[in-house]
Every structure is written in C-alpha cells, then in structure tokens.
Amino acid sequence: MSRAAERVAWGPDTPLPRVTAIETAVPPHRYRQEEIMAALGRATLMESRTRTLIRRKIQANAGVATRHFALPLEDLVELDDFTETNRLWREAALELGERALTDALRTAGVQPGEVDAVISTTVTGLAVPSLEARLAHRLGLRPDVTRIPLFGNGCAGGAAGLARLNDYLRAHPDHVAVLLAVELCSLTYQTQDTSMANIVAGSLFGDGAAAVVAVGGQRCAEPVGPDLVGPELVDSRSWLVPDSEEVLGWEIGSHGFRILLAPEVPALTEEHLPKAVHDILGAYGLLPDQVGSWIIHGGGPKVLAAVERAFDLPPAALEPTRRSLAERGNLSSVSVLDVLHTTMKTPPEAGTPGLVAAMGPGFAIELALIRW
C-alpha cells in the first residue's frame, strides 16, 4: 500500500469535529529585534561592554526578526507596577481578543448567537471575570453559552485548547465551539531582573491573539473559503514530566510574573516528546514519517532543533513554525494556532495526518492529532 493510500485509510470513519476557521490578531506596535533588544538592554542590563555582548549574542540566536507589542516600546520599559500593568493587559487583551474572535466568526460564516461554547486560554495576565466572560456580551454571545476559561498551560495552551474543543464537540456533535488564545508576553517582562532567563525571554516573546471556530461532526461544515480547508480533530494526549515544576513557569508576586526558564527545556523536549508522539500515533497505526504537517510551537531555535533531531525531520517540515517565530516571536499559547492558520492556506492532501505539539509549564507536552 502506498503512503498516500495509508494516509486516507487511517482513523475513525465517523464524522469528527472540524476546524472551520482560524484568525489571528497582533497589536499595532511592531519593532525590529535590534530595536527591542537595545531598549531592553538599556533598561535592564545597562550598557557595560560585557552585558552588551551578552545581549547581542542572545539576540543573534533567537531566530526572531520582528515582534508586535501592546504598548509602545518607550512606555513598556517604564512599567514598574503590577496593578497598572495588569490593567493595561486586560484592556489590550480584550481589544485584541474581540478582534480575533469577530474575524474568525465572520470567516466561518457563524453568527455570535450560534456559538454554544467558548474556551479561552492565557497565561500573561489575570482577569476575574475571565476574558471570554467579559467579551460575551460585547460580541453578542448567548447568555447560556458554555464558558471554559483556562489558565496555567502557558505555551502549551493552544494545543490544550484544541484538545478541549475536541472533547466538547465529541460530547455535543451538533454544536459550535470557539477557542480564544490571547497572550501579551511583553507586559510580563521584568526590567529589574538581570537573570539570563529574563533576558532570553525578552529576546523571544511577542504579543498576539488567535481565535478558532470548530463544529461538531453532526453539523454541516462548509469549507472556510476558496483557499482554506480546516482539519478534523481526531484525538489528543497530555504528557507530564515528573519533578520538572521549576523548569518552566512563573514566579508570581508583587512584582508580577517573573519567568522560570531552565536551559534543560530543549533536552527535555528531545527526550520526552518522542514518547508522547509515538503513543498518540501508535493508537492509529501511524508512524512519524506519515505525518504530513508538523504544527509545532515556536519555543525557540534550540527547541525546534531538538524536535528535528528527535524525528529526523527535514528543515522544510518546521518552516511554518520558523516563519511565525521570525515574524512575530514566541506567542506562547497563540503560536501553534498561528502556525495551524498558515498551514490551512496550503493544506496537505485529504486524509493526511497532522500533529499539533506544544510544550509548557509542568514540564508538560500537549498534543492534538488532526486529519486533513
């Protein structure tokens, strides 16, 4: 049997939940990487020769060319109060989230009142009521819409959100559900923190939002436009590495969100991601070389190199992720959704397996298996 025939034959033959639209949104303030690192260097590292060399080395190795920020760069480096910073985060997150959700619903041809469930994920600010609750009436969602706010998944939140979409729509196959991811990573930067983790984070992370519209298998899903075809959501897996709580996450206090980012992240990815991937693919008789689209979170060049080594992937396999990282930086939970959106524009042949993978605090791996 040929590879193409194998691709068509795998997986369930019953109707599955399907993504019908993804739209992304970024703030208006766009900067080149060298502008950002110069400003952060002045604010955090000052201008000693040694520190300037460190900053330039980190900048050169980040794989990032441009990023979008919620605030002008000159205002961003002046923030020093968590209460005010979180207020600014909430205002910007609502504006960006509303834009992404409105665009995604329009692309999918879905009216706000048709939405049965909304899942939101973020890890860069705090809001109670949560973002989707604050947006529900602004967008015209029904008062009885099911709300599922997620916090704490970090960079894995986009993949975890797709998994929760699949769970909900499997239970409600005639419903419409949406996922909203909003991350304003720039507002978590600590100008007084001279740690290597903070400087590396300052070289990688950007701001953005993404919204996904999906429908259950019993609902007629039309293509999302002449050039876009959304994938089916087949399955999901989570993988939590023991004794890794301090590898990646936040230390939250009066200062706000101080990043925990250990250098072991690429090694942990290379060691544990293959186990998780073989587990989910093996359940459907698939092998990694049958995956036609690798939707990988843009965690940074070292993480992407670890993924390529783990599965012996050609450079082209992760090109959409590298492009997202270069143009927008690491968008935390938004990144894999940005990559999936790009892949939907030129999808593989029908029946091809795809894999969404993202690593986050825990140290955790979240996977979503899709079928084009």
C-alpha positions as a LaTeX table, in Angstrom:
\begin{tabular}{lrrr}
\hline
Residue & $x$ (\AA) & $y$ (\AA) & $z$ (\AA) \\
\hline
Met1 & 0.00 & 0.00 & 0.00 \\
Ser2 & 1.33 & 3.44 & $-0.91$ \\
Arg3 & 1.91 & 6.17 & 1.68 \\
Ala4 & $-0.92$ & 8.21 & 0.13 \\
Ala5 & $-3.34$ & 5.28 & 0.42 \\
Glu6 & $-2.26$ & 4.68 & 4.01 \\
Arg7 & $-2.99$ & 8.31 & 4.82 \\
Val8 & $-6.56$ & 8.06 & 3.56 \\
Ala9 & $-7.28$ & 4.75 & 5.31 \\
Trp10 & $-6.33$ & 5.63 & 8.90 \\
Gly11 & $-8.51$ & 6.88 & 11.71 \\
Pro12 & $-12.24$ & 6.85 & 12.50 \\
Asp13 & $-14.76$ & 6.79 & 9.66 \\
Thr14 & $-17.44$ & 8.58 & 11.69 \\
Pro15 & $-17.90$ & 12.37 & 11.39 \\
Leu16 & $-15.41$ & 14.20 & 13.59 \\
Pro17 & $-15.24$ & 17.75 & 14.92 \\
Arg18 & $-13.70$ & 20.06 & 12.35 \\
Val19 & $-11.92$ & 23.40 & 12.46 \\
Thr20 & $-13.73$ & 25.78 & 10.11 \\
Ala21 & $-11.79$ & 29.00 & 10.66 \\
Ile22 & $-8.76$ & 30.47 & 12.40 \\
Glu23 & $-7.90$ & 34.15 & 12.54 \\
Thr24 & $-5.04$ & 35.88 & 14.31 \\
Ala25 & $-4.57$ & 39.45 & 15.52 \\
Val26 & $-1.49$ & 41.38 & 16.62 \\
Pro27 & $-1.11$ & 44.79 & 18.31 \\
Pro28 & $-0.16$ & 47.82 & 16.21 \\
His29 & 3.32 & 48.45 & 17.65 \\
Arg30 & 5.81 & 46.49 & 15.52 \\
Tyr31 & 9.56 & 46.61 & 16.13 \\
Arg32 & 12.69 & 45.06 & 14.70 \\
Gln33 & 14.55 & 42.73 & 17.01 \\
Glu34 & 17.58 & 45.01 & 17.26 \\
Glu35 & 15.36 & 47.90 & 18.39 \\
Ile36 & 13.77 & 45.79 & 21.09 \\
Met37 & 17.00 & 44.37 & 22.45 \\
Ala38 & 18.66 & 47.78 & 22.50 \\
Ala39 & 15.79 & 49.21 & 24.57 \\
Leu40 & 15.68 & 46.24 & 26.94 \\
Gly41 & 19.44 & 46.37 & 27.24 \\
Arg42 & 19.32 & 49.99 & 28.33 \\
Ala43 & 16.53 & 49.30 & 30.80 \\
Thr44 & 17.80 & 46.06 & 32.31 \\
Leu45 & 21.44 & 45.38 & 31.57 \\
Met46 & 22.62 & 48.96 & 31.32 \\
Glu47 & 25.45 & 49.44 & 28.84 \\
Ser48 & 28.55 & 47.76 & 30.17 \\
Arg49 & 30.62 & 46.15 & 27.42 \\
Thr50 & 30.18 & 42.61 & 28.77 \\
Arg51 & 26.43 & 42.94 & 29.13 \\
Thr52 & 26.10 & 44.44 & 25.66 \\
Leu53 & 27.97 & 41.46 & 24.20 \\
Ile54 & 25.66 & 39.06 & 26.07 \\
Arg55 & 22.59 & 40.89 & 24.78 \\
Arg56 & 23.83 & 40.81 & 21.19 \\
Lys57 & 24.65 & 37.10 & 21.37 \\
Ile58 & 21.18 & 36.27 & 22.70 \\
Gln59 & 19.59 & 38.48 & 20.04 \\
Ala60 & 21.52 & 36.74 & 17.25 \\
Asn61 & 20.48 & 33.28 & 18.45 \\
Ala62 & 16.76 & 33.95 & 18.99 \\
Gly63 & 15.60 & 33.39 & 15.41 \\
Val64 & 13.35 & 36.47 & 15.71 \\
Ala65 & 13.32 & 39.39 & 13.25 \\
Thr66 & 10.26 & 41.40 & 14.31 \\
Arg67 & 7.65 & 41.42 & 17.06 \\
His68 & 4.41 & 43.21 & 17.92 \\
Phe69 & 3.85 & 44.77 & 21.35 \\
Ala70 & 0.72 & 46.01 & 23.10 \\
Leu71 & 2.44 & 49.24 & 24.17 \\
Pro72 & 4.99 & 51.48 & 22.51 \\
Leu73 & 8.48 & 50.31 & 23.42 \\
Glu74 & 9.30 & 53.51 & 25.28 \\
Asp75 & 6.23 & 53.03 & 27.52 \\
Leu76 & 6.85 & 49.33 & 28.02 \\
Val77 & 10.25 & 49.76 & 29.65 \\
Glu78 & 8.82 & 52.30 & 32.12 \\
Leu79 & 6.30 & 49.89 & 33.67 \\
Asp80 & 7.09 & 49.06 & 37.30 \\
Asp81 & 3.71 & 48.48 & 38.99 \\
Phe82 & 1.90 & 45.14 & 38.66 \\
Thr83 & $-1.56$ & 46.60 & 39.29 \\
Glu84 & $-1.20$ & 49.12 & 36.48 \\
Thr85 & 0.49 & 46.61 & 34.18 \\
Asn86 & $-2.33$ & 44.09 & 34.67 \\
Arg87 & $-4.93$ & 46.80 & 33.98 \\
Leu88 & $-3.18$ & 47.60 & 30.71 \\
Trp89 & $-3.00$ & 43.88 & 29.93 \\
Arg90 & $-6.74$ & 43.47 & 30.48 \\
Glu91 & $-7.64$ & 46.40 & 28.23 \\
Ala92 & $-5.33$ & 45.32 & 25.41 \\
Ala93 & $-6.25$ & 41.62 & 25.73 \\
Leu94 & $-9.96$ & 42.37 & 25.41 \\
Glu95 & $-9.44$ & 44.56 & 22.35 \\
Leu96 & $-7.20$ & 42.02 & 20.65 \\
Gly97 & $-9.38$ & 39.06 & 21.62 \\
Glu98 & $-12.52$ & 40.75 & 20.35 \\
Arg99 & $-10.84$ & 41.44 & 17.02 \\
Ala100 & $-9.62$ & 37.85 & 16.59 \\
Leu101 & $-12.96$ & 36.30 & 17.56 \\
Thr102 & $-15.01$ & 38.66 & 15.39 \\
Asp103 & $-12.81$ & 37.95 & 12.37 \\
Ala104 & $-12.88$ & 34.17 & 12.93 \\
Leu105 & $-16.67$ & 34.05 & 13.25 \\
Arg106 & $-17.02$ & 36.13 & 10.10 \\
Thr107 & $-14.64$ & 33.85 & 8.19 \\
Ala108 & $-16.55$ & 30.77 & 9.36 \\
Gly109 & $-19.91$ & 32.31 & 8.47 \\
Val110 & $-21.10$ & 31.86 & 12.06 \\
Gln111 & $-23.24$ & 34.37 & 13.93 \\
Pro112 & $-22.25$ & 35.05 & 17.58 \\
Gly113 & $-25.61$ & 33.73 & 18.75 \\
Glu114 & $-24.86$ & 30.35 & 17.16 \\
Val115 & $-21.84$ & 29.74 & 19.41 \\
Asp116 & $-22.58$ & 27.11 & 22.05 \\
Ala117 & $-19.25$ & 27.08 & 23.91 \\
Val118 & $-16.21$ & 29.33 & 24.22 \\
Ile119 & $-12.85$ & 28.25 & 25.60 \\
Ser120 & $-10.25$ & 30.87 & 26.50 \\
Thr121 & $-6.60$ & 30.45 & 27.34 \\
Thr122 & $-4.00$ & 32.92 & 28.56 \\
Val123 & $-1.05$ & 32.95 & 30.92 \\
Thr124 & 0.20 & 36.54 & 30.71 \\
Gly125 & $-2.36$ & 38.37 & 32.84 \\
Leu126 & $-5.18$ & 37.95 & 35.33 \\
Ala127 & $-8.86$ & 38.73 & 34.84 \\
Val128 & $-11.81$ & 37.76 & 37.01 \\
Pro129 & $-14.36$ & 37.61 & 35.40 \\
Ser130 & $-12.26$ & 35.91 & 32.74 \\
Leu131 & $-11.65$ & 37.24 & 29.25 \\
Glu132 & $-14.39$ & 35.26 & 27.50 \\
Ala133 & $-16.93$ & 36.31 & 30.15 \\
Arg134 & $-16.06$ & 39.98 & 29.60 \\
Leu135 & $-16.31$ & 39.52 & 25.84 \\
Ala136 & $-19.54$ & 37.52 & 25.76 \\
His137 & $-21.95$ & 40.47 & 25.74 \\
Arg138 & $-19.65$ & 42.68 & 23.67 \\
Leu139 & $-19.64$ & 40.02 & 20.93 \\
Gly140 & $-23.33$ & 39.10 & 21.20 \\
Leu141 & $-22.86$ & 35.57 & 22.53 \\
Arg142 & $-25.90$ & 33.96 & 24.13 \\
Pro143 & $-26.33$ & 34.27 & 27.91 \\
Asp144 & $-26.36$ & 30.45 & 28.16 \\
Val145 & $-23.07$ & 29.97 & 26.28 \\
Thr146 & $-20.83$ & 27.41 & 27.97 \\
Arg147 & $-17.60$ & 29.06 & 29.14 \\
Ile148 & $-14.35$ & 27.19 & 29.79 \\
Pro149 & $-11.55$ & 29.54 & 30.90 \\
Leu150 & $-8.05$ & 28.01 & 31.06 \\
Phe151 & $-5.02$ & 29.43 & 32.85 \\
Gly152 & $-1.58$ & 27.98 & 33.54 \\
Asn153 & $-0.94$ & 25.96 & 30.39 \\
Gly154 & 1.45 & 28.60 & 29.11 \\
Cys155 & 2.93 & 27.87 & 25.71 \\
Ala156 & 1.02 & 24.56 & 25.62 \\
Gly157 & $-2.32$ & 26.37 & 25.88 \\
Gly158 & $-3.08$ & 26.45 & 22.16 \\
Ala159 & $-2.71$ & 22.69 & 21.77 \\
Ala160 & $-4.56$ & 22.07 & 25.05 \\
Gly161 & $-7.34$ & 24.37 & 23.86 \\
Leu162 & $-7.75$ & 22.37 & 20.65 \\
Ala163 & $-7.98$ & 19.23 & 22.77 \\
Arg164 & $-10.73$ & 20.76 & 24.90 \\
Leu165 & $-12.56$ & 21.85 & 21.73 \\
Asn166 & $-12.44$ & 18.23 & 20.58 \\
Asp167 & $-13.68$ & 16.96 & 23.96 \\
Tyr168 & $-16.62$ & 19.35 & 24.00 \\
Leu169 & $-17.66$ & 18.73 & 20.39 \\
Arg170 & $-17.42$ & 14.96 & 20.78 \\
Ala171 & $-19.95$ & 15.28 & 23.61 \\
His172 & $-22.07$ & 17.80 & 21.64 \\
Pro173 & $-21.68$ & 16.83 & 17.96 \\
Asp174 & $-24.31$ & 19.32 & 16.74 \\
His175 & $-22.71$ & 22.34 & 18.46 \\
Val176 & $-20.39$ & 25.19 & 17.50 \\
Ala177 & $-17.44$ & 25.95 & 19.80 \\
Val178 & $-14.70$ & 28.56 & 19.68 \\
Leu179 & $-11.24$ & 28.81 & 21.22 \\
Leu180 & $-9.66$ & 32.15 & 22.08 \\
Ala181 & $-5.97$ & 32.47 & 22.95 \\
Val182 & $-4.58$ & 35.86 & 23.97 \\
Glu183 & $-1.01$ & 36.46 & 25.14 \\
Leu184 & 0.64 & 39.81 & 25.83 \\
Cys185 & 4.05 & 38.47 & 26.78 \\
Ser186 & 5.73 & 41.88 & 26.62 \\
Leu187 & 3.77 & 43.03 & 29.69 \\
Thr188 & 5.37 & 40.31 & 31.80 \\
Tyr189 & 8.94 & 41.50 & 31.16 \\
Gln190 & 10.81 & 42.42 & 34.35 \\
Thr191 & 13.03 & 45.44 & 33.76 \\
Gln192 & 14.80 & 44.94 & 37.11 \\
Asp193 & 15.53 & 41.23 & 36.59 \\
Thr194 & 19.04 & 40.69 & 35.20 \\
Ser195 & 18.76 & 36.88 & 35.12 \\
Met196 & 19.61 & 35.04 & 31.93 \\
Ala197 & 16.06 & 33.58 & 31.86 \\
Asn198 & 14.52 & 37.06 & 31.79 \\
Ile199 & 16.90 & 38.30 & 29.08 \\
Val200 & 16.28 & 35.22 & 26.93 \\
Ala201 & 12.53 & 35.65 & 27.36 \\
Gly202 & 12.90 & 39.30 & 26.40 \\
Ser203 & 14.56 & 38.21 & 23.16 \\
Leu204 & 11.86 & 35.70 & 22.21 \\
Phe205 & 8.33 & 36.54 & 23.26 \\
Gly206 & 5.80 & 38.68 & 21.40 \\
Asp207 & 2.14 & 39.65 & 21.69 \\
Gly208 & $-0.84$ & 38.31 & 19.77 \\
Ala209 & $-4.19$ & 36.55 & 19.77 \\
Ala210 & $-5.83$ & 33.74 & 17.82 \\
Ala211 & $-9.40$ & 32.50 & 17.58 \\
Val212 & $-10.52$ & 29.10 & 16.31 \\
Val213 & $-14.05$ & 28.17 & 15.23 \\
Ala214 & $-14.93$ & 24.47 & 15.17 \\
Val215 & $-18.11$ & 22.46 & 14.66 \\
Gly216 & $-19.23$ & 19.02 & 15.78 \\
Gly217 & $-19.35$ & 16.06 & 13.43 \\
Gln218 & $-23.13$ & 16.15 & 13.01 \\
Arg219 & $-23.15$ & 19.77 & 11.93 \\
Cys220 & $-22.65$ & 20.51 & 8.25 \\
Ala221 & $-19.24$ & 22.17 & 7.94 \\
Glu222 & $-18.70$ & 24.10 & 4.76 \\
Pro223 & $-15.14$ & 24.95 & 3.67 \\
Val224 & $-13.97$ & 28.16 & 5.27 \\
Gly225 & $-13.32$ & 29.85 & 1.95 \\
Pro226 & $-11.98$ & 29.03 & $-1.50$ \\
Asp227 & $-8.39$ & 28.83 & $-0.25$ \\
Leu228 & $-8.83$ & 27.35 & 3.24 \\
Val229 & $-9.69$ & 23.82 & 4.33 \\
Gly230 & $-9.88$ & 23.09 & 8.04 \\
Pro231 & $-8.72$ & 19.80 & 9.57 \\
Glu232 & $-10.72$ & 17.31 & 11.62 \\
Leu233 & $-9.86$ & 16.99 & 15.31 \\
Val234 & $-9.09$ & 13.30 & 15.87 \\
Asp235 & $-7.52$ & 12.87 & 19.30 \\
Ser236 & $-5.31$ & 14.45 & 21.95 \\
Arg237 & $-2.74$ & 13.46 & 24.58 \\
Ser238 & $-1.04$ & 15.10 & 27.54 \\
Trp239 & 2.38 & 14.17 & 28.89 \\
Leu240 & 3.60 & 15.49 & 32.24 \\
Val241 & 7.29 & 15.06 & 33.11 \\
Pro242 & 7.86 & 14.22 & 36.81 \\
Asp243 & 9.89 & 16.57 & 39.04 \\
Ser244 & 10.01 & 19.33 & 36.43 \\
Glu245 & 7.89 & 22.06 & 38.06 \\
Glu246 & 10.78 & 24.52 & 38.19 \\
Val247 & 11.81 & 24.08 & 34.56 \\
Leu248 & 9.25 & 26.45 & 33.05 \\
Gly249 & 6.63 & 28.74 & 34.52 \\
Trp250 & 6.04 & 31.89 & 36.56 \\
Glu251 & 7.09 & 33.06 & 39.96 \\
Ile252 & 4.12 & 35.31 & 40.74 \\
Gly253 & 4.34 & 38.08 & 43.33 \\
Ser254 & 4.01 & 41.81 & 43.89 \\
His255 & 6.49 & 42.27 & 41.04 \\
Gly256 & 4.12 & 40.48 & 38.65 \\
Phe257 & 5.15 & 37.49 & 36.53 \\
Arg258 & 8.82 & 36.55 & 36.80 \\
Ile259 & 9.76 & 33.84 & 34.34 \\
Leu260 & 11.21 & 30.45 & 35.21 \\
Leu261 & 13.04 & 29.19 & 32.12 \\
Ala262 & 15.66 & 26.49 & 32.61 \\
Pro263 & 18.25 & 25.62 & 29.94 \\
Glu264 & 17.07 & 21.99 & 30.08 \\
Val265 & 13.93 & 22.70 & 28.03 \\
Pro266 & 15.37 & 21.57 & 24.64 \\
Ala267 & 16.84 & 18.40 & 26.20 \\
Leu268 & 13.55 & 17.56 & 27.93 \\
Thr269 & 11.73 & 18.12 & 24.64 \\
Glu270 & 14.07 & 15.80 & 22.76 \\
Glu271 & 13.80 & 13.12 & 25.45 \\
His272 & 10.05 & 13.13 & 26.16 \\
Leu273 & 8.30 & 14.38 & 23.02 \\
Pro274 & 9.01 & 11.18 & 21.02 \\
Lys275 & 7.38 & 9.05 & 23.74 \\
Ala276 & 4.24 & 11.16 & 23.71 \\
Val277 & 4.10 & 11.33 & 19.91 \\
His278 & 4.58 & 7.59 & 19.41 \\
Asp279 & 1.82 & 6.99 & 21.96 \\
Ile280 & $-0.80$ & 9.03 & 20.09 \\
Leu281 & 0.28 & 7.95 & 16.60 \\
Gly282 & 0.52 & 4.28 & 17.61 \\
Ala283 & $-3.13$ & 4.28 & 18.66 \\
Tyr284 & $-3.96$ & 4.76 & 14.96 \\
Gly285 & $-1.25$ & 2.60 & 13.45 \\
Leu286 & 0.71 & 5.66 & 12.30 \\
Leu287 & 4.42 & 6.41 & 12.25 \\
Pro288 & 6.11 & 9.83 & 12.42 \\
Asp289 & 7.13 & 9.69 & 8.75 \\
Gln290 & 3.43 & 9.57 & 7.82 \\
Val291 & 2.71 & 12.92 & 9.48 \\
Gly292 & 2.21 & 15.43 & 6.68 \\
Ser293 & 2.10 & 18.62 & 8.75 \\
Trp294 & 4.06 & 19.30 & 11.94 \\
Ile295 & 2.33 & 22.16 & 13.77 \\
Ile296 & 4.97 & 22.84 & 16.41 \\
His297 & 5.05 & 25.62 & 18.98 \\
Gly298 & 7.77 & 28.16 & 18.22 \\
Gly299 & 9.58 & 27.82 & 21.53 \\
Gly300 & 12.91 & 28.96 & 20.10 \\
Pro301 & 15.61 & 27.70 & 17.73 \\
Lys302 & 17.07 & 25.19 & 20.22 \\
Val303 & 13.67 & 23.62 & 20.87 \\
Leu304 & 12.95 & 23.38 & 17.13 \\
Ala305 & 16.34 & 21.80 & 16.52 \\
Ala306 & 15.55 & 19.27 & 19.26 \\
Val307 & 12.27 & 18.37 & 17.54 \\
Glu308 & 14.02 & 17.95 & 14.19 \\
Arg309 & 16.63 & 15.63 & 15.73 \\
Ala310 & 14.02 & 13.61 & 17.62 \\
Phe311 & 12.09 & 12.75 & 14.45 \\
Asp312 & 14.79 & 13.19 & 11.80 \\
Leu313 & 12.74 & 15.90 & 10.11 \\
Pro314 & 13.88 & 17.83 & 7.04 \\
Pro315 & 14.21 & 21.62 & 7.51 \\
Ala316 & 11.07 & 22.24 & 5.44 \\
Ala317 & 8.90 & 20.39 & 7.98 \\
Leu318 & 9.15 & 23.19 & 10.54 \\
Glu319 & 9.37 & 26.09 & 8.08 \\
Pro320 & 5.92 & 27.49 & 9.03 \\
Thr321 & 6.92 & 27.49 & 12.70 \\
Arg322 & 10.24 & 29.19 & 11.99 \\
Arg323 & 8.47 & 31.80 & 9.88 \\
Ser324 & 6.00 & 32.53 & 12.69 \\
Leu325 & 8.88 & 32.81 & 15.18 \\
Ala326 & 10.81 & 35.15 & 12.90 \\
Glu327 & 7.89 & 37.44 & 12.08 \\
Arg328 & 6.09 & 37.51 & 15.44 \\
Gly329 & 8.31 & 35.90 & 18.06 \\
Asn330 & 7.19 & 33.24 & 20.52 \\
Leu331 & 3.49 & 34.00 & 21.11 \\
Ser332 & 3.08 & 31.44 & 23.92 \\
Ser333 & $-0.31$ & 29.68 & 23.52 \\
Val334 & $-1.04$ & 31.58 & 20.31 \\
Ser335 & 1.98 & 30.22 & 18.40 \\
Val336 & 0.67 & 26.81 & 17.33 \\
Leu337 & $-2.63$ & 28.37 & 16.27 \\
Asp338 & $-0.74$ & 30.88 & 14.15 \\
Val339 & 1.19 & 28.01 & 12.53 \\
Leu340 & $-2.02$ & 26.00 & 12.00 \\
His341 & $-3.63$ & 29.03 & 10.38 \\
Thr342 & $-0.70$ & 29.29 & 7.95 \\
Thr343 & $-0.86$ & 25.56 & 7.16 \\
Met344 & $-4.59$ & 25.80 & 6.39 \\
Lys345 & $-3.78$ & 28.09 & 3.48 \\
Thr346 & $-1.85$ & 25.29 & 1.71 \\
Pro347 & $-3.05$ & 22.06 & 3.34 \\
Pro348 & $-1.75$ & 18.57 & 2.55 \\
Glu349 & $-3.89$ & 16.14 & 0.57 \\
Ala350 & $-7.13$ & 14.95 & 2.13 \\
Gly351 & $-6.68$ & 12.24 & 4.74 \\
Thr352 & $-3.14$ & 13.27 & 5.67 \\
Pro353 & $-2.34$ & 13.12 & 9.41 \\
Gly354 & $-1.14$ & 16.28 & 11.11 \\
Leu355 & 0.25 & 16.78 & 14.58 \\
Val356 & $-0.06$ & 19.84 & 16.82 \\
Ala357 & 2.55 & 19.83 & 19.60 \\
Ala358 & 3.40 & 22.40 & 22.24 \\
Met359 & 5.45 & 22.33 & 25.44 \\
Gly360 & 4.58 & 24.31 & 28.53 \\
Pro361 & 4.85 & 24.59 & 32.32 \\
Gly362 & 4.81 & 21.34 & 34.17 \\
Phe363 & 7.06 & 20.42 & 32.23 \\
Ala364 & 4.13 & 19.40 & 30.05 \\
Ile365 & 3.58 & 18.32 & 26.47 \\
Glu366 & 0.18 & 18.79 & 24.81 \\
Leu367 & $-0.63$ & 17.05 & 21.53 \\
Ala368 & $-3.56$ & 17.19 & 19.14 \\
Leu369 & $-3.84$ & 14.74 & 16.25 \\
Ile370 & $-5.62$ & 16.18 & 13.21 \\
Arg371 & $-6.70$ & 14.85 & 9.83 \\
Trp372 & $-6.79$ & 16.99 & 6.71 \\
\hline
\end{tabular}
